[in-house]
Amino acid sequence: MQRSSDRILTTHAGRLSDRAELADLRRATESTADPVAATGLNERMAALVRRQVETGIDVISDGELGKFGGFAYYGRRMSGISTRKVAEGEPLVMSQRTNERLEFDEFYADLQLPREPERMVCSGPLTYTGQAEVQRDVSVFKAALQAAHSTEQFMCVLAPGWIEHSLWNEYYPNDEAFLFAIADAMKHEYKAIVDAGFVLQLDDPGLPDTYDMIVPPPSLEDYRRFAEIRVEALNHALQGLPEDRVRYHICWGSWHGPHTHDLPLSAIVDLMLRVKAGAYSVEAGNPRHEHEWKVWRDVKLPPGKILIPGVVSHASNVVEHPELVADRIVRYAELVGRENVIAGTDCGMGGRVHRQIAWAKLDALVKGAGLASAQLWGRPVTASGVGVPA
């Protein structure tokens, strides 16, 4: 995994495709046996890779272009999954009934969020069946990289504890057996991405975010025991994979809501650092979590690890000024060491802000990293506001 050895590197949290594009891809795949050709996925991927490189992002992704269909995407990659009608008063996924939604019931009612008629359930033994699909994802991404030079790339997959969020257990005897079954199934996809030469990003909003989905809220002690099992299941799935080819992303959900019930980073940061990964990606740029840079005054980043703070956010259409981005980066660099920081985003931009806004934010990220590099390495700054590399 690359480090910021002579300047602050940049990356993002994964998703770059917007909702309209994903809806088009989903419709096309439902009516054809050749989704790559039907969706023009190769051309879309080539354009996405090229734009990331031209923007100046150092560690790029496939934009999660292949992950259309929401959580049903994972239903296509594991056996033992079926659907059934949602019962009266039953949430489709865990996030549809939270303490925050109960407090801000009028706000969420006004949003009029769409509700699917069926929920995904685990109704039999889980086994991985997505070998051909993950190889397709890898091949499409690799083909796009031939036309645009990038020194490091990553692909995102959900952690077991977040797949659990929408896959209801109606087969295994308890939560632990269910989680480890998900881990045993998904470890094949994790390995396939690392074997293909990409960095694996594990997306796990559930580590901090499931706290608010337990109604009424548990004690912190009880929740930490709940979360520990999910960390153990993830580490089980990562056995045999080199830590420096894995990065771990947590957030508190990507929806535009109040987030007043978010669990503090300080409550679970030690659990996050137990995950066998080489880098940790956290929210650090939105008004609910920006202050949590202070956590790293007391918590020591383990030797050899990398921190990826989100220094631009998906939570607002306001495009951060590069100087603000630089200030955020420098703050983290001074706490954990400049070589241990890669500048990132709070969460995936795709579907959370308009595509024009998303790219403007990524441009601000790159410029802010240039300004921070100039300050941290004592270099002059160009007229464009970017630090001159050594």
C-alpha positions as CSV (number, residue, x, y, z in Angstrom):
1,M,0.0,0.0,0.0
2,Q,1.4,3.4,-1.0
3,R,2.3,5.9,1.8
4,S,2.6,9.7,1.8
5,S,6.4,9.5,1.7
6,D,7.1,12.8,-0.1
7,R,3.6,14.4,-0.3
8,I,0.1,13.8,0.9
9,L,-1.6,11.2,-1.3
10,T,-5.3,11.4,-2.1
11,T,-8.1,8.8,-2.4
12,H,-11.8,8.6,-1.8
13,A,-14.3,6.2,-0.2
14,G,-15.4,4.3,-3.3
15,R,-18.7,5.0,-4.9
16,L,-18.7,7.6,-7.7
17,S,-21.7,6.4,-9.8
18,D,-24.9,8.3,-9.2
19,R,-28.4,6.9,-8.6
20,A,-29.7,7.5,-12.1
21,E,-26.7,5.7,-13.6
22,L,-27.1,2.8,-11.3
23,A,-30.8,2.6,-12.1
24,D,-30.0,2.4,-15.8
25,L,-27.5,-0.3,-15.2
26,R,-29.9,-2.3,-13.1
27,R,-32.7,-2.2,-15.7
28,A,-30.2,-3.2,-18.4
29,T,-29.0,-6.2,-16.5
30,E,-32.5,-7.5,-15.8
31,S,-33.2,-7.8,-19.5
32,T,-29.9,-9.4,-20.8
33,A,-27.5,-12.2,-20.3
34,D,-24.6,-9.9,-21.2
35,P,-24.7,-7.0,-18.7
36,V,-21.3,-5.7,-19.7
37,A,-22.2,-5.2,-23.4
38,A,-25.8,-4.1,-22.6
39,T,-24.8,-1.4,-20.2
40,G,-21.7,-0.2,-22.0
41,L,-19.8,-0.9,-18.8
42,N,-16.4,-1.0,-20.4
43,E,-16.8,2.5,-21.8
44,R,-18.3,3.9,-18.6
45,M,-15.5,2.4,-16.6
46,A,-12.8,3.8,-18.9
47,A,-14.3,7.3,-18.6
48,L,-14.5,7.0,-14.8
49,V,-10.9,5.8,-14.4
50,R,-9.7,8.5,-16.8
51,R,-11.5,11.3,-14.9
52,Q,-10.1,10.2,-11.5
53,V,-6.6,10.2,-13.0
54,E,-7.1,13.6,-14.7
55,T,-8.5,15.1,-11.4
56,G,-5.3,14.0,-9.7
57,I,-6.6,11.3,-7.4
58,D,-3.7,9.0,-6.4
59,V,-5.5,5.9,-5.2
60,I,-8.5,5.3,-7.4
61,S,-11.4,2.9,-7.6
62,D,-13.8,1.3,-10.0
63,G,-16.4,3.7,-8.6
64,E,-18.5,0.6,-7.7
65,L,-20.0,0.7,-11.1
66,G,-20.6,-3.0,-11.0
67,K,-22.6,-2.8,-7.8
68,F,-26.0,-2.0,-9.1
69,G,-29.1,-3.4,-7.5
70,G,-28.4,-2.3,-4.0
71,F,-28.0,-5.1,-1.4
72,A,-29.5,-7.5,-3.9
73,Y,-26.1,-7.4,-5.5
74,Y,-24.9,-9.7,-2.7
75,G,-28.0,-11.9,-3.1
76,R,-26.7,-12.7,-6.6
77,R,-23.3,-13.8,-5.1
78,M,-24.4,-16.1,-2.3
79,S,-26.7,-19.1,-2.3
80,G,-29.1,-19.6,0.7
81,I,-30.8,-16.2,0.1
82,S,-34.4,-15.7,-0.8
83,T,-37.0,-12.9,-0.5
84,R,-40.4,-12.6,1.2
85,K,-43.0,-10.0,1.6
86,V,-42.4,-7.4,4.3
87,A,-44.8,-8.0,7.2
88,E,-46.9,-5.2,8.6
89,G,-44.8,-2.9,10.8
90,E,-41.6,-4.7,9.9
91,P,-38.6,-2.7,8.7
92,L,-37.1,-3.7,5.3
93,V,-33.6,-3.2,6.6
94,M,-32.3,-2.3,10.1
95,S,-31.9,1.4,9.3
96,Q,-35.6,1.9,8.8
97,R,-36.2,1.7,12.5
98,T,-33.7,3.7,14.6
99,N,-33.8,5.9,17.7
100,E,-33.0,8.9,15.4
101,R,-36.0,8.1,13.2
102,L,-38.3,7.9,16.2
103,E,-37.1,11.3,17.5
104,F,-37.3,13.0,14.1
105,D,-40.4,11.2,12.9
106,E,-41.8,14.3,11.1
107,F,-38.6,14.9,9.2
108,Y,-38.3,11.3,8.0
109,A,-42.0,11.2,7.1
110,D,-41.6,14.2,4.9
111,L,-38.7,12.6,3.1
112,Q,-41.1,9.9,1.7
113,L,-38.4,7.4,1.2
114,P,-39.2,4.6,-1.3
115,R,-40.1,1.3,0.3
116,E,-39.4,-2.0,-1.4
117,P,-42.2,-4.7,-1.0
118,E,-39.8,-7.6,-0.2
119,R,-36.9,-8.1,2.1
120,M,-33.9,-10.4,1.7
121,V,-33.6,-13.3,4.1
122,C,-31.1,-16.0,4.8
123,S,-33.2,-19.1,4.4
124,G,-30.5,-21.8,3.9
125,P,-26.7,-22.4,4.2
126,L,-24.7,-19.5,2.8
127,T,-22.1,-20.3,0.1
128,Y,-20.3,-18.1,-2.3
129,T,-21.4,-18.4,-5.9
130,G,-20.1,-15.1,-7.3
131,Q,-16.8,-16.3,-8.7
132,A,-17.7,-15.3,-12.3
133,E,-19.2,-12.0,-11.3
134,V,-16.2,-10.8,-9.3
135,Q,-13.9,-11.9,-12.1
136,R,-16.0,-9.8,-14.5
137,D,-15.7,-6.8,-12.1
138,V,-11.9,-7.3,-12.0
139,S,-11.6,-7.7,-15.8
140,V,-13.6,-4.5,-16.6
141,F,-11.6,-2.5,-14.1
142,K,-8.3,-3.8,-15.5
143,A,-9.3,-3.1,-19.0
144,A,-10.0,0.5,-18.1
145,L,-6.7,0.9,-16.4
146,Q,-4.8,0.1,-19.6
147,A,-5.7,3.5,-21.0
148,A,-5.0,5.6,-17.9
149,H,-1.9,5.4,-15.7
150,S,-2.6,4.9,-12.0
151,T,-0.1,3.5,-9.5
152,E,-2.6,2.0,-7.0
153,Q,-6.3,1.1,-7.1
154,F,-8.8,-0.4,-4.8
155,M,-12.2,-2.2,-4.9
156,C,-14.9,-2.1,-2.2
157,V,-16.8,-5.0,-0.7
158,L,-19.1,-4.9,2.3
159,A,-18.0,-6.4,5.6
160,P,-20.1,-9.2,7.1
161,G,-21.5,-6.9,9.8
162,W,-23.0,-4.6,7.2
163,I,-24.3,-7.3,4.9
164,E,-26.2,-8.4,8.0
165,H,-27.9,-5.0,8.0
166,S,-30.2,-6.0,5.1
167,L,-29.9,-9.9,5.1
168,W,-32.3,-11.2,7.8
169,N,-31.3,-14.5,9.5
170,E,-34.0,-17.1,9.3
171,Y,-31.8,-20.1,9.2
172,Y,-28.8,-20.0,11.5
173,P,-29.3,-20.6,15.3
174,N,-27.8,-17.3,16.4
175,D,-26.2,-14.1,15.3
176,E,-22.6,-15.4,15.7
177,A,-23.2,-18.4,13.5
178,F,-24.9,-16.2,11.0
179,L,-22.1,-13.6,10.9
180,F,-19.3,-16.3,10.5
181,A,-21.3,-17.9,7.7
182,I,-21.4,-14.6,5.9
183,A,-17.6,-14.2,6.5
184,D,-16.9,-17.7,5.2
185,A,-18.9,-17.0,2.1
186,M,-17.5,-13.5,1.4
187,K,-13.8,-14.3,2.1
188,H,-13.7,-15.7,-1.5
189,E,-14.5,-12.3,-2.9
190,Y,-12.1,-10.5,-0.6
191,K,-9.3,-12.9,-1.7
192,A,-10.2,-12.5,-5.4
193,I,-9.7,-8.7,-5.2
194,V,-6.4,-8.9,-3.5
195,D,-5.2,-11.7,-5.8
196,A,-6.1,-9.5,-8.8
197,G,-3.5,-6.9,-7.5
198,F,-6.0,-4.4,-6.0
199,V,-6.2,-3.0,-2.5
200,L,-9.4,-4.4,-0.8
201,Q,-11.6,-1.8,0.9
202,L,-14.0,-3.3,3.5
203,D,-17.0,-1.0,3.9
204,D,-18.4,-1.3,7.4
205,P,-20.8,1.5,8.4
206,G,-22.3,-1.0,10.8
207,L,-19.4,-0.9,13.3
208,P,-20.5,2.5,14.7
209,D,-23.9,2.9,13.0
210,T,-25.8,-0.2,14.2
211,Y,-25.8,1.3,17.7
212,D,-28.7,3.6,16.7
213,M,-30.6,0.7,15.0
214,I,-31.1,-1.1,18.3
215,V,-34.3,0.3,19.9
216,P,-34.1,1.2,22.7
217,P,-30.4,1.9,22.6
218,P,-28.1,-0.5,24.5
219,S,-25.6,0.4,27.1
220,L,-22.1,1.1,25.7
221,E,-20.8,-2.1,27.3
222,D,-23.5,-4.2,25.7
223,Y,-23.0,-2.6,22.3
224,R,-19.2,-3.1,22.4
225,R,-19.8,-6.8,23.0
226,F,-22.1,-6.8,20.0
227,A,-19.6,-5.0,17.9
228,E,-16.7,-7.2,19.0
229,I,-18.3,-10.3,17.4
230,R,-18.6,-8.5,14.1
231,V,-14.9,-7.5,14.2
232,E,-14.0,-11.1,14.9
233,A,-16.1,-12.3,12.0
234,L,-14.4,-9.8,9.7
235,N,-10.9,-10.8,10.8
236,H,-11.9,-14.5,10.3
237,A,-12.8,-13.6,6.7
238,L,-9.4,-11.8,6.2
239,Q,-7.2,-14.7,7.4
240,G,-4.3,-15.2,5.0
241,L,-4.6,-11.8,3.4
242,P,-1.7,-9.3,3.9
243,E,-2.8,-6.4,6.0
244,D,-1.0,-3.9,3.8
245,R,-3.4,-4.8,1.0
246,V,-6.5,-4.1,3.1
247,R,-8.1,-0.9,4.1
248,Y,-11.2,-0.6,6.4
249,H,-13.8,2.1,6.0
250,I,-16.3,3.1,8.7
251,C,-18.9,5.8,8.6
252,W,-22.2,6.7,10.2
253,G,-24.4,6.2,7.1
254,S,-24.6,8.4,4.0
255,W,-28.1,9.8,4.3
256,H,-28.7,13.5,4.8
257,G,-30.2,13.5,8.3
258,P,-29.5,15.0,11.7
259,H,-27.2,12.2,12.9
260,T,-27.7,13.3,16.5
261,H,-27.7,9.6,17.7
262,D,-24.3,8.8,16.1
263,L,-22.0,6.9,18.4
264,P,-18.8,8.8,19.1
265,L,-15.7,7.6,17.3
266,S,-14.0,7.4,20.7
267,A,-16.4,4.6,21.8
268,I,-15.3,2.2,19.1
269,V,-11.9,3.4,17.8
270,D,-10.1,0.7,19.6
271,L,-12.4,-1.9,18.0
272,M,-11.8,-0.4,14.6
273,L,-8.0,-0.7,15.1
274,R,-8.4,-4.4,15.9
275,V,-9.4,-5.1,12.3
276,K,-6.5,-6.7,10.4
277,A,-6.1,-3.8,7.9
278,G,-3.2,-1.6,6.9
279,A,-5.3,1.6,6.7
280,Y,-8.4,3.0,8.4
281,S,-10.8,5.4,6.7
282,V,-13.1,7.5,8.9
283,E,-15.4,10.5,8.6
284,A,-13.7,13.7,9.5
285,G,-15.2,16.5,7.3
286,N,-18.8,16.8,8.2
287,P,-20.3,18.9,11.1
288,R,-21.2,15.9,13.2
289,H,-17.7,14.3,13.2
290,E,-15.1,16.9,12.2
291,H,-14.3,17.6,15.9
292,E,-13.2,14.0,16.3
293,W,-9.7,14.7,15.2
294,K,-9.2,15.2,18.9
295,V,-9.5,11.4,19.4
296,W,-6.0,11.0,18.0
297,R,-4.5,13.1,20.7
298,D,-5.0,10.2,23.0
299,V,-5.3,7.2,20.7
300,K,-2.0,6.1,19.0
301,L,-2.2,4.9,15.5
302,P,-0.4,1.5,15.5
303,P,3.1,1.4,13.9
304,G,3.0,0.9,10.2
305,K,-0.7,1.8,9.8
306,I,-2.3,4.5,7.7
307,L,-5.2,6.9,8.6
308,I,-7.5,8.1,5.8
309,P,-9.5,11.0,7.3
310,G,-12.4,12.3,5.2
311,V,-11.4,15.9,4.5
312,V,-14.3,16.6,2.1
313,S,-17.8,15.4,2.8
314,H,-20.8,13.9,1.1
315,A,-23.1,15.5,3.6
316,S,-23.4,19.0,1.9
317,N,-23.5,20.5,-1.6
318,V,-21.0,23.2,-0.3
319,V,-17.7,22.5,-2.0
320,E,-14.9,22.8,0.6
321,H,-12.2,25.5,0.0
322,P,-8.8,23.9,-0.6
323,E,-7.4,25.9,2.3
324,L,-9.9,24.3,4.7
325,V,-9.0,20.9,3.2
326,A,-5.3,21.6,3.8
327,D,-6.0,22.7,7.4
328,R,-7.8,19.4,8.1
329,I,-5.0,17.4,6.6
330,V,-2.3,19.2,8.5
331,R,-4.1,18.7,11.7
332,Y,-4.1,15.0,11.3
333,A,-0.5,14.9,10.0
334,E,0.7,16.7,13.1
335,L,-1.0,14.1,15.3
336,V,-0.2,10.8,13.5
337,G,2.7,11.7,11.2
338,R,2.5,13.1,7.7
339,E,3.7,9.8,6.2
340,N,0.7,8.0,7.9
341,V,-2.0,10.2,6.3
342,I,-3.8,9.8,3.0
343,A,-6.5,12.4,2.4
344,G,-9.9,10.9,1.6
345,T,-13.6,11.6,1.7
346,D,-16.2,11.0,4.4
347,C,-18.1,8.4,2.3
348,G,-18.7,7.6,-1.3
349,M,-19.9,10.7,-3.3
350,G,-22.0,8.8,-5.8
351,G,-25.7,9.2,-5.1
352,R,-25.1,11.5,-2.2
353,V,-24.3,14.7,-4.0
354,H,-24.8,15.6,-7.7
355,R,-22.0,14.4,-10.0
356,Q,-20.8,17.9,-10.7
357,I,-20.5,18.6,-7.0
358,A,-18.8,15.3,-6.4
359,W,-16.0,16.1,-8.9
360,A,-15.7,19.6,-7.6
361,K,-15.1,18.2,-4.1
362,L,-12.5,15.8,-5.4
363,D,-10.8,18.6,-7.2
364,A,-10.7,20.6,-3.9
365,L,-9.4,17.5,-2.2
366,V,-6.4,17.3,-4.6
367,K,-5.7,21.0,-4.3
368,G,-6.0,20.9,-0.6
369,A,-3.5,18.0,-0.4
370,G,-1.1,20.0,-2.5
371,L,-1.3,23.0,-0.1
372,A,-0.9,20.7,2.9
373,S,2.1,19.0,1.2
374,A,3.7,22.4,0.6
375,Q,3.3,23.3,4.3
376,L,4.3,19.9,5.7
377,W,7.4,19.5,3.4
378,G,8.3,23.2,3.3
379,R,7.8,23.6,-0.5
380,P,6.7,26.6,-2.5
381,V,3.1,26.9,-3.8
382,T,2.3,27.3,-7.4
383,A,-0.1,30.0,-8.7
384,S,-2.9,27.3,-8.8
385,G,-2.4,26.8,-5.1
386,V,-0.7,23.4,-5.3
387,G,2.5,22.5,-3.6
388,V,5.4,21.8,-6.0
389,P,6.5,18.2,-5.5
390,A,10.1,17.3,-4.9
